[in-house]
């Protein structure tokens, strides 16, 4: 099964709901991958509004 992305927080998830925000509004049409390891020190993490270390999509359709 292909990974899906939460349309709300852009987190890449493998289940039917997002464990971060709890929504089931997921999409399999996404592009761009960024992995945030340390969200407090990450400039990219701050720019995209991430505060939890994980994998995120840059664009979700």
Biopython code that builds the backbone (N, CA, C, O; Angstrom):
import numpy as np
from Bio.PDB.StructureBuilder import StructureBuilder

atoms = [
    (1, "UNK", "N", (0.835, -1.189, 0.000)),
    (1, "UNK", "CA", (0.000, 0.000, 0.000)),
    (1, "UNK", "C", (0.879, 1.251, 0.000)),
    (1, "UNK", "O", (1.826, 1.360, 0.778)),
    (2, "UNK", "N", (0.552, 2.175, -0.873)),
    (2, "UNK", "CA", (1.312, 3.414, -0.974)),
    (2, "UNK", "C", (1.000, 4.312, 0.220)),
    (2, "UNK", "O", (-0.104, 4.296, 0.763)),
    (3, "UNK", "N", (1.989, 5.082, 0.605)),
    (3, "UNK", "CA", (1.777, 6.015, 1.705)),
    (3, "UNK", "C", (0.812, 7.105, 1.283)),
    (3, "UNK", "O", (0.779, 7.515, 0.123)),
    (4, "UNK", "N", (0.032, 7.566, 2.242)),
    (4, "UNK", "CA", (-0.883, 8.664, 2.006)),
    (4, "UNK", "C", (-0.445, 9.841, 2.855)),
    (4, "UNK", "O", (0.349, 9.691, 3.784)),
    (5, "UNK", "N", (-0.966, 11.004, 2.532)),
    (5, "UNK", "CA", (-0.592, 12.230, 3.217)),
    (5, "UNK", "C", (-1.838, 12.889, 3.788)),
    (5, "UNK", "O", (-2.876, 12.963, 3.130)),
    (6, "UNK", "N", (-1.721, 13.356, 5.001)),
    (6, "UNK", "CA", (-2.794, 14.101, 5.646)),
    (6, "UNK", "C", (-2.929, 15.459, 4.962)),
    (6, "UNK", "O", (-1.946, 16.185, 4.813)),
    (7, "UNK", "N", (-4.135, 15.795, 4.554)),
    (7, "UNK", "CA", (-4.354, 17.084, 3.890)),
    (7, "UNK", "C", (-4.307, 18.250, 4.881)),
    (7, "UNK", "O", (-4.155, 19.400, 4.470)),
    (8, "UNK", "N", (-4.434, 17.972, 6.161)),
    (8, "UNK", "CA", (-4.435, 19.029, 7.171)),
    (8, "UNK", "C", (-3.015, 19.429, 7.588)),
    (8, "UNK", "O", (-2.678, 20.613, 7.585)),
    (9, "UNK", "N", (-2.183, 18.443, 7.946)),
    (9, "UNK", "CA", (-0.848, 18.756, 8.476)),
    (9, "UNK", "C", (0.290, 18.298, 7.564)),
    (9, "UNK", "O", (1.455, 18.533, 7.883)),
    (10, "UNK", "N", (-0.020, 17.648, 6.434)),
    (10, "UNK", "CA", (0.941, 17.191, 5.424)),
    (10, "UNK", "C", (1.862, 16.073, 5.911)),
    (10, "UNK", "O", (2.893, 15.817, 5.289)),
    (11, "UNK", "N", (1.519, 15.421, 6.984)),
    (11, "UNK", "CA", (2.323, 14.314, 7.497)),
    (11, "UNK", "C", (2.062, 13.063, 6.658)),
    (11, "UNK", "O", (0.918, 12.775, 6.307)),
    (12, "UNK", "N", (3.112, 12.330, 6.342)),
    (12, "UNK", "CA", (2.981, 11.092, 5.589)),
    (12, "UNK", "C", (2.599, 9.990, 6.565)),
    (12, "UNK", "O", (3.304, 9.736, 7.541)),
    (13, "UNK", "N", (1.468, 9.336, 6.289)),
    (13, "UNK", "CA", (0.932, 8.307, 7.179)),
    (13, "UNK", "C", (0.752, 7.006, 6.411)),
    (13, "UNK", "O", (0.649, 7.011, 5.184)),
    (14, "UNK", "N", (0.714, 5.902, 7.130)),
    (14, "UNK", "CA", (0.505, 4.610, 6.486)),
    (14, "UNK", "C", (-0.837, 3.989, 6.848)),
    (14, "UNK", "O", (-1.212, 2.969, 6.269)),
    (15, "UNK", "N", (-1.560, 4.568, 7.776)),
    (15, "UNK", "CA", (-2.867, 4.035, 8.182)),
    (15, "UNK", "C", (-4.011, 4.782, 7.531)),
    (15, "UNK", "O", (-3.837, 5.432, 6.500)),
    (16, "UNK", "N", (-5.173, 4.686, 8.135)),
    (16, "UNK", "CA", (-6.380, 5.325, 7.607)),
    (16, "UNK", "C", (-6.666, 6.682, 8.245)),
    (16, "UNK", "O", (-7.497, 7.443, 7.748)),
    (17, "UNK", "N", (-5.974, 6.986, 9.351)),
    (17, "UNK", "CA", (-6.126, 8.286, 10.000)),
    (17, "UNK", "C", (-4.753, 8.819, 10.368)),
    (17, "UNK", "O", (-3.799, 8.059, 10.536)),
    (18, "UNK", "N", (-4.670, 10.116, 10.489)),
    (18, "UNK", "CA", (-3.412, 10.766, 10.867)),
    (18, "UNK", "C", (-3.254, 10.706, 12.384)),
    (18, "UNK", "O", (-4.123, 11.184, 13.113)),
    (19, "UNK", "N", (-2.157, 10.125, 12.866)),
    (19, "UNK", "CA", (-1.965, 10.062, 14.325)),
    (19, "UNK", "C", (-1.628, 11.419, 14.943)),
    (19, "UNK", "O", (-1.737, 11.585, 16.158)),
    (20, "UNK", "N", (-1.225, 12.375, 14.135)),
    (20, "UNK", "CA", (-0.858, 13.687, 14.653)),
    (20, "UNK", "C", (-2.086, 14.562, 14.896)),
    (20, "UNK", "O", (-2.248, 15.116, 15.983)),
    (21, "UNK", "N", (-2.950, 14.688, 13.889)),
    (21, "UNK", "CA", (-4.114, 15.563, 14.046)),
    (21, "UNK", "C", (-5.438, 14.808, 14.123)),
    (21, "UNK", "O", (-6.468, 15.409, 14.427)),
    (22, "UNK", "N", (-5.430, 13.494, 13.851)),
    (22, "UNK", "CA", (-6.616, 12.670, 14.031)),
    (22, "UNK", "C", (-7.614, 12.667, 12.884)),
    (22, "UNK", "O", (-8.657, 12.021, 12.988)),
    (23, "UNK", "N", (-7.331, 13.356, 11.812)),
    (23, "UNK", "CA", (-8.266, 13.411, 10.695)),
    (23, "UNK", "C", (-8.108, 12.201, 9.774)),
    (23, "UNK", "O", (-7.058, 11.557, 9.755)),
    (24, "UNK", "N", (-9.151, 11.903, 9.019)),
    (24, "UNK", "CA", (-9.078, 10.840, 8.021)),
    (24, "UNK", "C", (-9.098, 11.435, 6.616)),
    (24, "UNK", "O", (-9.322, 10.718, 5.641)),
    (25, "UNK", "N", (-8.867, 12.731, 6.509)),
    (25, "UNK", "CA", (-8.816, 13.440, 5.236)),
    (25, "UNK", "C", (-7.427, 13.250, 4.627)),
    (25, "UNK", "O", (-6.550, 14.099, 4.787)),
    (26, "UNK", "N", (-7.236, 12.123, 3.924)),
    (26, "UNK", "CA", (-5.934, 11.753, 3.384)),
    (26, "UNK", "C", (-5.941, 11.800, 1.866)),
    (26, "UNK", "O", (-6.994, 11.698, 1.237)),
    (27, "UNK", "N", (-4.756, 11.954, 1.280)),
    (27, "UNK", "CA", (-4.605, 11.980, -0.168)),
    (27, "UNK", "C", (-3.414, 11.123, -0.569)),
    (27, "UNK", "O", (-2.405, 11.074, 0.135)),
    (28, "UNK", "N", (-3.540, 10.450, -1.706)),
    (28, "UNK", "CA", (-2.410, 9.699, -2.249)),
    (28, "UNK", "C", (-1.732, 10.484, -3.373)),
    (28, "UNK", "O", (-0.776, 10.000, -3.977)),
    (29, "UNK", "N", (-2.222, 11.689, -3.654)),
    (29, "UNK", "CA", (-1.671, 12.548, -4.694)),
    (29, "UNK", "C", (-0.854, 13.660, -4.033)),
    (29, "UNK", "O", (-1.394, 14.699, -3.651)),
    (30, "UNK", "N", (0.440, 13.430, -3.905)),
    (30, "UNK", "CA", (1.314, 14.386, -3.243)),
    (30, "UNK", "C", (2.690, 14.362, -3.899)),
    (30, "UNK", "O", (3.018, 13.432, -4.636)),
    (31, "UNK", "N", (3.494, 15.390, -3.627)),
    (31, "UNK", "CA", (4.854, 15.444, -4.165)),
    (31, "UNK", "C", (5.763, 16.166, -3.180)),
    (31, "UNK", "O", (5.308, 16.957, -2.353)),
    (32, "UNK", "N", (7.043, 15.881, -3.285)),
    (32, "UNK", "CA", (8.036, 16.502, -2.419)),
    (32, "UNK", "C", (8.062, 15.866, -1.047)),
    (32, "UNK", "O", (7.020, 15.724, -0.407)),
    (33, "UNK", "N", (9.221, 15.488, -0.595)),
    (33, "UNK", "CA", (9.374, 14.839, 0.704)),
    (33, "UNK", "C", (10.427, 15.568, 1.512)),
    (33, "UNK", "O", (11.524, 15.838, 1.023)),
    (34, "UNK", "N", (10.091, 15.882, 2.739)),
    (34, "UNK", "CA", (11.058, 16.463, 3.666)),
    (34, "UNK", "C", (10.976, 15.665, 4.962)),
    (34, "UNK", "O", (9.890, 15.359, 5.455)),
    (35, "UNK", "N", (12.138, 15.338, 5.497)),
    (35, "UNK", "CA", (12.212, 14.614, 6.763)),
    (35, "UNK", "C", (12.763, 15.575, 7.811)),
    (35, "UNK", "O", (13.883, 16.069, 7.683)),
    (36, "UNK", "N", (11.988, 15.829, 8.823)),
    (36, "UNK", "CA", (12.380, 16.728, 9.907)),
    (36, "UNK", "C", (12.850, 15.870, 11.074)),
    (36, "UNK", "O", (12.085, 15.079, 11.626)),
    (37, "UNK", "N", (14.104, 16.033, 11.438)),
    (37, "UNK", "CA", (14.699, 15.257, 12.526)),
    (37, "UNK", "C", (14.620, 16.023, 13.838)),
    (37, "UNK", "O", (14.250, 15.458, 14.867)),
    (38, "UNK", "N", (14.965, 17.300, 13.808)),
    (38, "UNK", "CA", (14.932, 18.135, 15.004)),
    (38, "UNK", "C", (14.132, 19.400, 14.687)),
    (38, "UNK", "O", (14.701, 20.383, 14.213)),
    (39, "UNK", "N", (12.831, 19.388, 14.940)),
    (39, "UNK", "CA", (11.992, 20.512, 14.536)),
    (39, "UNK", "C", (12.338, 21.842, 15.219)),
    (39, "UNK", "O", (12.064, 22.903, 14.658)),
    (40, "UNK", "N", (12.926, 21.805, 16.402)),
    (40, "UNK", "CA", (13.278, 23.043, 17.098)),
    (40, "UNK", "C", (14.440, 23.768, 16.427)),
    (40, "UNK", "O", (14.509, 24.996, 16.475)),
    (41, "UNK", "N", (15.350, 23.028, 15.805)),
    (41, "UNK", "CA", (16.522, 23.628, 15.169)),
    (41, "UNK", "C", (16.394, 23.712, 13.651)),
    (41, "UNK", "O", (17.223, 24.343, 12.995)),
    (42, "UNK", "N", (15.378, 23.090, 13.092)),
    (42, "UNK", "CA", (15.221, 23.043, 11.646)),
    (42, "UNK", "C", (14.590, 24.319, 11.102)),
    (42, "UNK", "O", (13.474, 24.677, 11.480)),
    (43, "UNK", "N", (15.307, 25.002, 10.218)),
    (43, "UNK", "CA", (14.770, 26.199, 9.582)),
    (43, "UNK", "C", (13.608, 25.832, 8.653)),
    (43, "UNK", "O", (12.619, 26.560, 8.579)),
    (44, "UNK", "N", (13.725, 24.724, 7.959)),
    (44, "UNK", "CA", (12.649, 24.274, 7.068)),
    (44, "UNK", "C", (11.428, 23.887, 7.895)),
    (44, "UNK", "O", (10.300, 24.216, 7.528)),
    (45, "UNK", "N", (11.645, 23.195, 9.000)),
    (45, "UNK", "CA", (10.549, 22.833, 9.883)),
    (45, "UNK", "C", (9.794, 24.052, 10.390)),
    (45, "UNK", "O", (8.565, 24.042, 10.458)),
    (46, "UNK", "N", (10.518, 25.088, 10.742)),
    (46, "UNK", "CA", (9.881, 26.326, 11.200)),
    (46, "UNK", "C", (9.107, 26.984, 10.061)),
    (46, "UNK", "O", (8.016, 27.515, 10.268)),
    (47, "UNK", "N", (9.674, 26.945, 8.871)),
    (47, "UNK", "CA", (9.046, 27.591, 7.715)),
    (47, "UNK", "C", (7.720, 26.930, 7.338)),
    (47, "UNK", "O", (6.771, 27.613, 6.953)),
    (48, "UNK", "N", (7.656, 25.596, 7.451)),
    (48, "UNK", "CA", (6.421, 24.899, 7.093)),
    (48, "UNK", "C", (5.518, 24.650, 8.303)),
    (48, "UNK", "O", (4.456, 24.044, 8.167)),
    (49, "UNK", "N", (5.931, 25.111, 9.477)),
    (49, "UNK", "CA", (5.075, 25.033, 10.663)),
    (49, "UNK", "C", (5.027, 23.669, 11.321)),
    (49, "UNK", "O", (3.982, 23.267, 11.833)),
    (50, "UNK", "N", (6.146, 22.949, 11.316)),
    (50, "UNK", "CA", (6.208, 21.604, 11.882)),
    (50, "UNK", "C", (6.814, 21.657, 13.278)),
    (50, "UNK", "O", (7.820, 22.331, 13.499)),
    (51, "UNK", "N", (6.195, 20.942, 14.221)),
    (51, "UNK", "CA", (6.774, 20.876, 15.560)),
    (51, "UNK", "C", (6.952, 19.446, 16.054)),
    (51, "UNK", "O", (7.268, 19.228, 17.223)),
    (52, "UNK", "N", (6.749, 18.457, 15.159)),
    (52, "UNK", "CA", (6.944, 17.044, 15.483)),
    (52, "UNK", "C", (7.863, 16.435, 14.436)),
    (52, "UNK", "O", (7.637, 16.606, 13.237)),
    (53, "UNK", "N", (8.892, 15.731, 14.875)),
    (53, "UNK", "CA", (9.830, 15.094, 13.949)),
    (53, "UNK", "C", (9.151, 13.942, 13.217)),
    (53, "UNK", "O", (8.619, 13.024, 13.841)),
    (54, "UNK", "N", (9.175, 14.001, 11.870)),
    (54, "UNK", "CA", (8.568, 12.948, 11.046)),
    (54, "UNK", "C", (8.797, 13.272, 9.570)),
    (54, "UNK", "O", (9.562, 14.176, 9.235)),
    (55, "UNK", "N", (8.116, 12.516, 8.684)),
    (55, "UNK", "CA", (8.184, 12.744, 7.244)),
    (55, "UNK", "C", (6.966, 13.557, 6.822)),
    (55, "UNK", "O", (5.847, 13.281, 7.255)),
    (56, "UNK", "N", (7.193, 14.570, 5.967)),
    (56, "UNK", "CA", (6.125, 15.440, 5.519)),
    (56, "UNK", "C", (6.189, 15.639, 4.003)),
    (56, "UNK", "O", (7.265, 15.609, 3.405)),
    (57, "UNK", "N", (5.038, 15.840, 3.405)),
    (57, "UNK", "CA", (4.947, 16.165, 1.972)),
    (57, "UNK", "C", (4.959, 17.666, 1.819)),
    (57, "UNK", "O", (4.417, 18.392, 2.653)),
    (58, "UNK", "N", (5.577, 18.127, 0.755)),
    (58, "UNK", "CA", (5.604, 19.567, 0.510)),
    (58, "UNK", "C", (4.363, 20.055, -0.220)),
    (58, "UNK", "O", (3.915, 21.180, 0.002)),
    (59, "UNK", "N", (3.799, 19.213, -1.097)),
    (59, "UNK", "CA", (2.605, 19.595, -1.839)),
    (59, "UNK", "C", (1.599, 18.459, -1.816)),
    (59, "UNK", "O", (1.932, 17.323, -2.154)),
    (60, "UNK", "N", (0.374, 18.759, -1.419)),
    (60, "UNK", "CA", (-0.700, 17.754, -1.351)),
    (60, "UNK", "C", (-1.843, 18.260, -2.230)),
    (60, "UNK", "O", (-2.276, 19.408, -2.127)),
    (61, "UNK", "N", (-2.318, 17.359, -3.100)),
    (61, "UNK", "CA", (-3.445, 17.717, -3.973)),
    (61, "UNK", "C", (-4.666, 16.950, -3.578)),
    (61, "UNK", "O", (-5.721, 17.111, -4.192)),
]
sb = StructureBuilder()
sb.init_structure("model")
sb.init_model(0)
sb.init_chain("A")
sb.init_seg("    ")
for serial, (resi, resn, name, xyz) in enumerate(atoms, 1):
    if name == "N":
        sb.init_residue(resn, " ", resi, " ")
    sb.init_atom(name, np.array(xyz, "f"), 0.0, 1.0, " ", f" {name:<3s}", serial, name[0])
structure = sb.get_structure()
